[in-house]
Amino acid sequence: MQGLDRWLTRRHPALAGDGPLRAALIDGGRSNLTYRVDGAAVPLVLRRPPLGHVLSTAHDMRREHRVVSALHGIVPVPPTVDLVDDTEANEVTGTDFFLMEHVAGQVLSRPEQNGRWTPAGLRRLGLELAEVLAELHAVDPETVGLGDFGRPRGYLDRQMRTWRRQYDASRSRELPALDALQERLARSVPESGARSGIVHGDYRLDNLIVAGDPDAPRVAAVLDWEMATLGDPLVDLGMLGMYWHIRDLPGGEAASGAVVPEAGYPAFAELADAYAARAGTAVPDLSWYRAFACYKLAVILEGIHYRYTGGQTVGEGFDTIGDLVTPLADEGLARASAGKDT
């Protein structure tokens, strides 16, 4: 932390504290590494890429910093402090990294954390989760300086090509169900719709900070924007739906967050209705998008499994993360075949 201390004193003296900085890895992330930094004038959060096997289009600190900075004051995101290219100086991380202010609250990543909130509060939180997503998708990228942040036309075709490359770059074992899902999705890509917007790319409950009273929790900040771009907003709804039911999969408890119906959370169909009401538009069939969400997460987890087996990542839970890849692929095949959107 001495390097960060020197850098902060030099670049942001108003944030420098009186004592040494202390950093702690924030558990829960499975890709970029996130640290809470204490000892500065205010608590900070540092984001950096993983330790190794960094894929060419993933872990882009500059894109993540740009979208978070652009959306501040429009949707709930943490205030950013700075983006740093430390690759040559190697003073802090030896990589690109960015700093943001810490937002007080709680990340709901385990069912036992629901005990702080009432069932009515958690129901309202679930609906707000969908409403915030609709508000994000309603943002005009041009008005916030993100008009060139992506290319909406052909977005889904490019997504399939991108995740195929990511999968190929992380292959270390035979995964026939994932191969089958990949081919099934590629043959049935929906036509690009007239509506496009800012896509978060990994929108789910445990990528939020929740604050407020037990009866009235609220979304204090949306986190983890590393996969954000311009594209089809239904991708975010598909991802949200996949995570809302992931606990039903074999091994899904490891990635399920806190969503359990008995705690008070609404059904995903109610989230879709809340999204539609806030967006002012009907939600079409999400079958392909739900299946694509399973495929995308399976590829992400396979990449993490690859890094873990190569000793290139840190944190708890990585030893079993690869066990969920095939159940996700099976679920994606079932979603694609069933034609269900809930």
NUPALO-387909 format. One record per residue (C-alpha): residue in three letters; x, y, z; residue number from 1. Coordinates in Angstrom, 1 decimal. Example, Ala and Ser with C-alpha at 12.3 -4.5 7.8 and 13.67 -1.06 7.14 Angstrom:
2
(ALA, (12.3, -4.5, 7.8), 1),
(SER, (13.7, -1.1, 7.1), 2),
end
This chain:
342
(MET, (0.0, 0.0, 0.0), 1),
(GLN, (3.0, 2.3, 0.2), 2),
(GLY, (2.8, 2.9, -3.6), 3),
(LEU, (-0.9, 3.8, -3.5), 4),
(ASP, (-0.2, 6.0, -0.4), 5),
(ARG, (2.5, 7.9, -2.3), 6),
(TRP, (0.4, 8.2, -5.5), 7),
(LEU, (-2.7, 9.4, -3.6), 8),
(THR, (-0.7, 12.0, -1.7), 9),
(ARG, (0.8, 13.3, -5.0), 10),
(ARG, (-2.3, 13.1, -7.2), 11),
(HIS, (-5.2, 13.7, -4.7), 12),
(PRO, (-3.8, 15.3, -1.6), 13),
(ALA, (-7.2, 16.2, -0.3), 14),
(LEU, (-7.9, 12.4, 0.0), 15),
(ALA, (-4.7, 11.5, 1.7), 16),
(GLY, (-5.1, 10.4, 5.3), 17),
(ASP, (-2.9, 10.7, 8.3), 18),
(GLY, (-1.9, 7.0, 8.7), 19),
(PRO, (-0.9, 4.2, 6.4), 20),
(LEU, (-3.5, 2.9, 3.9), 21),
(ARG, (-5.0, -0.6, 4.4), 22),
(ALA, (-6.5, -2.7, 1.7), 23),
(ALA, (-8.7, -5.7, 1.9), 24),
(LEU, (-10.0, -7.9, -1.0), 25),
(ILE, (-13.7, -7.7, -1.3), 26),
(ASP, (-15.1, -11.2, -1.7), 27),
(GLY, (-17.8, -12.1, -4.2), 28),
(GLY, (-16.2, -10.9, -7.4), 29),
(ARG, (-15.2, -13.6, -9.9), 30),
(SER, (-13.4, -11.5, -12.5), 31),
(ASN, (-11.8, -8.1, -11.8), 32),
(LEU, (-10.3, -7.7, -8.3), 33),
(THR, (-11.9, -5.2, -6.0), 34),
(TYR, (-10.3, -3.9, -2.8), 35),
(ARG, (-11.6, -1.7, 0.0), 36),
(VAL, (-9.0, 0.9, 0.9), 37),
(ASP, (-9.1, 2.4, 4.4), 38),
(GLY, (-6.9, 5.1, 5.9), 39),
(ALA, (-7.6, 7.8, 3.3), 40),
(ALA, (-9.7, 10.8, 4.1), 41),
(VAL, (-12.7, 8.8, 3.0), 42),
(PRO, (-13.1, 5.0, 2.4), 43),
(LEU, (-12.1, 4.1, -1.2), 44),
(VAL, (-12.5, 1.2, -3.6), 45),
(LEU, (-9.8, 0.1, -6.0), 46),
(ARG, (-10.6, -2.0, -9.1), 47),
(ARG, (-7.9, -3.8, -11.1), 48),
(PRO, (-7.8, -6.7, -13.6), 49),
(PRO, (-7.2, -10.3, -12.5), 50),
(LEU, (-3.7, -11.5, -11.9), 51),
(GLY, (-3.3, -13.4, -15.2), 52),
(HIS, (-4.9, -14.8, -18.4), 53),
(VAL, (-6.5, -11.4, -19.2), 54),
(LEU, (-8.6, -11.8, -22.3), 55),
(SER, (-8.3, -9.1, -24.9), 56),
(THR, (-11.8, -7.7, -24.6), 57),
(ALA, (-12.4, -8.3, -20.9), 58),
(HIS, (-11.3, -6.5, -17.7), 59),
(ASP, (-11.1, -3.1, -19.4), 60),
(MET, (-10.7, -0.6, -16.6), 61),
(ARG, (-11.0, 2.4, -18.9), 62),
(ARG, (-14.4, 1.4, -20.2), 63),
(GLU, (-15.7, 0.6, -16.8), 64),
(HIS, (-14.5, 3.9, -15.4), 65),
(ARG, (-15.9, 5.8, -18.3), 66),
(VAL, (-19.5, 4.4, -18.0), 67),
(VAL, (-19.6, 4.8, -14.2), 68),
(SER, (-18.4, 8.4, -14.5), 69),
(ALA, (-21.0, 9.2, -17.2), 70),
(LEU, (-23.9, 7.7, -15.3), 71),
(HIS, (-23.2, 9.3, -11.9), 72),
(GLY, (-26.2, 11.4, -10.9), 73),
(ILE, (-28.5, 9.6, -13.3), 74),
(VAL, (-28.6, 6.0, -12.0), 75),
(PRO, (-27.1, 5.0, -8.7), 76),
(VAL, (-23.4, 4.4, -9.1), 77),
(PRO, (-20.3, 5.1, -6.9), 78),
(PRO, (-18.5, 8.5, -7.4), 79),
(THR, (-15.3, 7.9, -9.3), 80),
(VAL, (-12.0, 9.4, -8.2), 81),
(ASP, (-9.4, 8.6, -11.0), 82),
(LEU, (-8.3, 6.2, -13.7), 83),
(VAL, (-4.7, 5.3, -13.7), 84),
(ASP, (-2.4, 3.6, -16.2), 85),
(ASP, (0.2, 2.0, -13.9), 86),
(THR, (1.7, -0.4, -16.5), 87),
(GLU, (5.0, 1.5, -16.9), 88),
(ALA, (5.4, 3.1, -13.5), 89),
(ASN, (4.4, -0.1, -11.7), 90),
(GLU, (3.9, 2.0, -8.6), 91),
(VAL, (0.6, 0.6, -7.3), 92),
(THR, (-0.7, -2.5, -9.3), 93),
(GLY, (1.4, -2.6, -12.5), 94),
(THR, (-1.9, -2.5, -14.4), 95),
(ASP, (-4.7, 0.0, -15.3), 96),
(PHE, (-6.8, 0.5, -12.2), 97),
(PHE, (-9.4, 3.0, -11.0), 98),
(LEU, (-10.4, 4.4, -7.7), 99),
(MET, (-13.9, 5.3, -6.6), 100),
(GLU, (-15.5, 6.3, -3.3), 101),
(HIS, (-16.9, 3.6, -1.1), 102),
(VAL, (-20.7, 3.6, -0.9), 103),
(ALA, (-22.1, 2.6, 2.4), 104),
(GLY, (-24.5, -0.3, 2.5), 105),
(GLN, (-24.5, -4.1, 2.0), 106),
(VAL, (-24.1, -6.4, -1.0), 107),
(LEU, (-26.7, -9.2, -0.6), 108),
(SER, (-24.8, -12.2, -1.7), 109),
(ARG, (-26.0, -14.9, 0.7), 110),
(PRO, (-29.6, -15.9, 1.8), 111),
(GLU, (-28.7, -15.4, 5.5), 112),
(GLN, (-28.2, -11.7, 4.8), 113),
(ASN, (-31.9, -11.3, 4.1), 114),
(GLY, (-32.6, -11.4, 7.9), 115),
(ARG, (-31.8, -7.7, 8.2), 116),
(TRP, (-34.8, -6.8, 6.0), 117),
(THR, (-38.5, -7.5, 6.2), 118),
(PRO, (-40.2, -9.6, 3.5), 119),
(ALA, (-42.2, -6.6, 2.4), 120),
(GLY, (-38.9, -4.6, 2.1), 121),
(LEU, (-37.2, -7.3, 0.0), 122),
(ARG, (-40.3, -7.6, -2.2), 123),
(ARG, (-40.0, -3.8, -2.9), 124),
(LEU, (-36.3, -4.1, -3.4), 125),
(GLY, (-36.8, -6.7, -6.1), 126),
(LEU, (-39.2, -4.5, -7.9), 127),
(GLU, (-36.9, -1.5, -7.6), 128),
(LEU, (-34.1, -3.6, -9.0), 129),
(ALA, (-36.1, -4.0, -12.2), 130),
(GLU, (-37.2, -0.3, -12.2), 131),
(VAL, (-33.5, 0.9, -12.0), 132),
(LEU, (-32.7, -1.3, -14.9), 133),
(ALA, (-35.5, 0.3, -16.9), 134),
(GLU, (-34.2, 3.7, -16.0), 135),
(LEU, (-30.7, 2.7, -17.2), 136),
(HIS, (-32.1, 1.5, -20.5), 137),
(ALA, (-34.0, 4.8, -20.9), 138),
(VAL, (-30.8, 6.9, -20.8), 139),
(ASP, (-29.9, 8.4, -24.1), 140),
(PRO, (-26.2, 7.5, -24.6), 141),
(GLU, (-25.5, 10.7, -26.6), 142),
(THR, (-26.6, 13.0, -23.8), 143),
(VAL, (-24.2, 11.4, -21.3), 144),
(GLY, (-21.2, 11.3, -23.7), 145),
(LEU, (-21.5, 7.6, -24.5), 146),
(GLY, (-22.7, 7.8, -28.0), 147),
(ASP, (-19.6, 6.0, -29.3), 148),
(PHE, (-19.5, 3.5, -26.4), 149),
(GLY, (-20.7, 0.6, -28.6), 150),
(ARG, (-22.4, -0.3, -31.9), 151),
(PRO, (-26.0, -1.3, -31.3), 152),
(ARG, (-26.5, -2.6, -34.9), 153),
(GLY, (-25.5, -6.2, -35.0), 154),
(TYR, (-24.9, -6.3, -31.3), 155),
(LEU, (-26.2, -9.8, -30.7), 156),
(ASP, (-24.2, -11.4, -33.5), 157),
(ARG, (-21.1, -9.7, -32.2), 158),
(GLN, (-21.9, -11.0, -28.7), 159),
(MET, (-22.0, -14.5, -30.0), 160),
(ARG, (-18.6, -14.1, -31.8), 161),
(THR, (-17.1, -12.4, -28.7), 162),
(TRP, (-18.2, -15.1, -26.3), 163),
(ARG, (-17.1, -17.8, -28.7), 164),
(ARG, (-13.6, -16.3, -28.7), 165),
(GLN, (-13.6, -16.1, -24.9), 166),
(TYR, (-14.7, -19.7, -24.7), 167),
(ASP, (-12.0, -20.8, -27.2), 168),
(ALA, (-9.4, -18.9, -25.2), 169),
(SER, (-10.3, -20.7, -22.0), 170),
(ARG, (-10.7, -24.3, -23.3), 171),
(SER, (-9.1, -26.9, -21.1), 172),
(ARG, (-11.6, -29.8, -21.1), 173),
(GLU, (-14.5, -31.3, -23.0), 174),
(LEU, (-17.9, -29.6, -22.5), 175),
(PRO, (-20.4, -31.0, -25.0), 176),
(ALA, (-23.5, -29.3, -23.5), 177),
(LEU, (-21.8, -25.9, -23.7), 178),
(ASP, (-20.7, -26.6, -27.3), 179),
(ALA, (-24.3, -27.6, -28.1), 180),
(LEU, (-25.8, -24.5, -26.5), 181),
(GLN, (-23.3, -22.3, -28.3), 182),
(GLU, (-24.4, -23.7, -31.7), 183),
(ARG, (-28.1, -23.6, -30.8), 184),
(LEU, (-27.9, -19.9, -29.9), 185),
(ALA, (-25.8, -19.0, -33.0), 186),
(ARG, (-28.5, -20.5, -35.3), 187),
(SER, (-31.4, -18.5, -33.7), 188),
(VAL, (-30.0, -15.0, -32.9), 189),
(PRO, (-33.0, -12.6, -32.7), 190),
(GLU, (-33.0, -9.7, -35.2), 191),
(SER, (-31.8, -6.5, -33.8), 192),
(GLY, (-34.7, -4.5, -32.5), 193),
(ALA, (-35.3, -0.8, -33.0), 194),
(ARG, (-34.7, -0.2, -29.3), 195),
(SER, (-31.2, -0.1, -28.0), 196),
(GLY, (-29.6, 1.4, -24.9), 197),
(ILE, (-26.8, 1.1, -22.4), 198),
(VAL, (-26.4, -2.5, -21.4), 199),
(HIS, (-24.9, -3.3, -18.0), 200),
(GLY, (-23.9, -6.8, -19.1), 201),
(ASP, (-24.1, -8.5, -15.6), 202),
(TYR, (-27.1, -7.1, -13.9), 203),
(ARG, (-28.1, -9.0, -10.7), 204),
(LEU, (-28.9, -8.5, -7.1), 205),
(ASP, (-25.3, -9.1, -5.8), 206),
(ASN, (-23.9, -6.5, -8.1), 207),
(LEU, (-25.8, -3.8, -6.1), 208),
(ILE, (-25.2, -2.1, -2.8), 209),
(VAL, (-28.4, -2.0, -0.7), 210),
(ALA, (-29.0, 0.5, 2.0), 211),
(GLY, (-32.0, 1.9, 4.0), 212),
(ASP, (-34.3, 0.8, 6.7), 213),
(PRO, (-35.5, -2.8, 7.2), 214),
(ASP, (-38.9, -2.0, 5.7), 215),
(ALA, (-37.5, 0.2, 2.9), 216),
(PRO, (-34.3, -1.1, 1.4), 217),
(ARG, (-33.1, 0.8, -1.7), 218),
(VAL, (-30.5, 0.4, -4.4), 219),
(ALA, (-27.6, 2.6, -3.3), 220),
(ALA, (-25.3, 1.8, -6.1), 221),
(VAL, (-25.0, -0.5, -9.1), 222),
(LEU, (-21.5, -2.1, -9.4), 223),
(ASP, (-19.4, -4.1, -11.8), 224),
(TRP, (-19.8, -2.3, -15.1), 225),
(GLU, (-16.9, -4.1, -16.9), 226),
(MET, (-19.1, -5.6, -19.6), 227),
(ALA, (-21.2, -2.5, -20.2), 228),
(THR, (-21.8, -1.4, -23.8), 229),
(LEU, (-24.5, -0.2, -26.2), 230),
(GLY, (-26.8, -2.9, -27.4), 231),
(ASP, (-30.1, -4.8, -26.9), 232),
(PRO, (-31.4, -4.1, -23.4), 233),
(LEU, (-33.2, -7.5, -23.3), 234),
(VAL, (-29.8, -9.1, -22.6), 235),
(ASP, (-29.8, -7.5, -19.2), 236),
(LEU, (-33.3, -8.8, -18.5), 237),
(GLY, (-32.2, -12.3, -19.6), 238),
(MET, (-29.3, -12.2, -17.2), 239),
(LEU, (-31.4, -10.9, -14.4), 240),
(GLY, (-33.9, -13.8, -15.0), 241),
(MET, (-31.1, -16.4, -15.1), 242),
(TYR, (-29.7, -15.3, -11.8), 243),
(TRP, (-33.2, -15.0, -10.2), 244),
(HIS, (-33.6, -18.8, -10.7), 245),
(ILE, (-29.9, -20.0, -10.6), 246),
(ARG, (-30.4, -21.5, -7.2), 247),
(ASP, (-32.5, -24.2, -8.7), 248),
(LEU, (-29.5, -25.6, -10.7), 249),
(PRO, (-27.1, -28.3, -9.3), 250),
(GLY, (-24.4, -26.3, -7.6), 251),
(GLY, (-26.3, -23.0, -8.1), 252),
(GLU, (-26.1, -22.1, -4.5), 253),
(ALA, (-22.5, -21.0, -5.1), 254),
(ALA, (-23.6, -18.3, -7.5), 255),
(SER, (-27.2, -17.6, -6.4), 256),
(GLY, (-26.8, -14.5, -4.2), 257),
(ALA, (-29.5, -13.9, -1.7), 258),
(VAL, (-32.6, -14.5, -3.9), 259),
(VAL, (-34.9, -17.0, -2.2), 260),
(PRO, (-38.7, -16.7, -2.6), 261),
(GLU, (-39.4, -17.4, 1.1), 262),
(ALA, (-37.5, -14.3, 2.1), 263),
(GLY, (-40.1, -12.1, 0.3), 264),
(TYR, (-38.5, -11.6, -3.1), 265),
(PRO, (-41.1, -11.4, -6.0), 266),
(ALA, (-41.2, -13.8, -8.8), 267),
(PHE, (-39.2, -12.9, -11.9), 268),
(ALA, (-42.5, -12.4, -13.8), 269),
(GLU, (-43.3, -9.6, -11.4), 270),
(LEU, (-39.9, -8.1, -12.1), 271),
(ALA, (-40.6, -8.2, -15.8), 272),
(ASP, (-43.9, -6.4, -15.2), 273),
(ALA, (-42.2, -3.8, -13.1), 274),
(TYR, (-39.6, -3.2, -15.8), 275),
(ALA, (-42.3, -2.9, -18.4), 276),
(ALA, (-44.3, -0.4, -16.4), 277),
(ARG, (-41.3, 1.8, -15.8), 278),
(ALA, (-40.1, 1.5, -19.4), 279),
(GLY, (-43.5, 2.0, -20.8), 280),
(THR, (-43.2, -0.9, -23.2), 281),
(ALA, (-44.1, -4.6, -23.1), 282),
(VAL, (-41.5, -7.2, -22.5), 283),
(PRO, (-41.4, -9.7, -25.4), 284),
(ASP, (-40.5, -13.4, -25.1), 285),
(LEU, (-37.1, -13.8, -23.3), 286),
(SER, (-36.4, -17.4, -24.2), 287),
(TRP, (-33.3, -16.7, -26.3), 288),
(TYR, (-32.1, -14.1, -23.9), 289),
(ARG, (-32.5, -16.4, -20.9), 290),
(ALA, (-30.6, -19.2, -22.7), 291),
(PHE, (-27.9, -16.7, -23.8), 292),
(ALA, (-27.5, -15.6, -20.2), 293),
(CYS, (-26.8, -19.2, -19.2), 294),
(TYR, (-24.2, -19.5, -22.0), 295),
(LYS, (-22.5, -16.2, -21.2), 296),
(LEU, (-22.2, -17.1, -17.5), 297),
(ALA, (-21.0, -20.6, -18.3), 298),
(VAL, (-18.2, -19.1, -20.5), 299),
(ILE, (-17.3, -16.6, -17.8), 300),
(LEU, (-17.1, -19.4, -15.2), 301),
(GLU, (-15.0, -21.6, -17.5), 302),
(GLY, (-12.6, -18.7, -17.9), 303),
(ILE, (-12.3, -18.4, -14.1), 304),
(HIS, (-11.9, -22.2, -13.8), 305),
(TYR, (-9.0, -21.9, -16.4), 306),
(ARG, (-7.3, -19.2, -14.4), 307),
(TYR, (-7.8, -21.0, -11.1), 308),
(THR, (-6.3, -24.2, -12.5), 309),
(GLY, (-3.3, -22.1, -13.7), 310),
(GLY, (-2.9, -20.5, -10.3), 311),
(GLN, (-3.7, -17.1, -11.7), 312),
(THR, (-6.5, -15.9, -9.4), 313),
(VAL, (-7.2, -15.4, -5.7), 314),
(GLY, (-10.2, -15.6, -3.4), 315),
(GLU, (-12.5, -18.3, -2.0), 316),
(GLY, (-14.8, -20.5, -4.0), 317),
(PHE, (-12.7, -20.8, -7.1), 318),
(ASP, (-12.0, -24.5, -6.6), 319),
(THR, (-15.6, -25.4, -7.4), 320),
(ILE, (-16.6, -22.6, -9.7), 321),
(GLY, (-16.2, -24.9, -12.8), 322),
(ASP, (-18.8, -27.4, -11.5), 323),
(LEU, (-21.6, -25.0, -12.5), 324),
(VAL, (-20.6, -24.8, -16.2), 325),
(THR, (-22.4, -27.9, -17.4), 326),
(PRO, (-25.6, -27.3, -15.3), 327),
(LEU, (-25.8, -23.8, -16.8), 328),
(ALA, (-25.4, -25.2, -20.3), 329),
(ASP, (-28.1, -27.8, -19.7), 330),
(GLU, (-30.4, -25.0, -18.4), 331),
(GLY, (-29.7, -22.9, -21.4), 332),
(LEU, (-30.6, -25.7, -23.7), 333),
(ALA, (-33.8, -26.3, -21.8), 334),
(ARG, (-34.7, -22.6, -22.0), 335),
(ALA, (-34.0, -22.4, -25.7), 336),
(SER, (-36.2, -25.5, -26.3), 337),
(ALA, (-39.1, -24.6, -24.0), 338),
(GLY, (-39.7, -21.1, -25.2), 339),
(LYS, (-40.6, -19.8, -21.7), 340),
(ASP, (-39.9, -16.3, -20.6), 341),
(THR, (-40.4, -16.7, -16.8), 342),
end
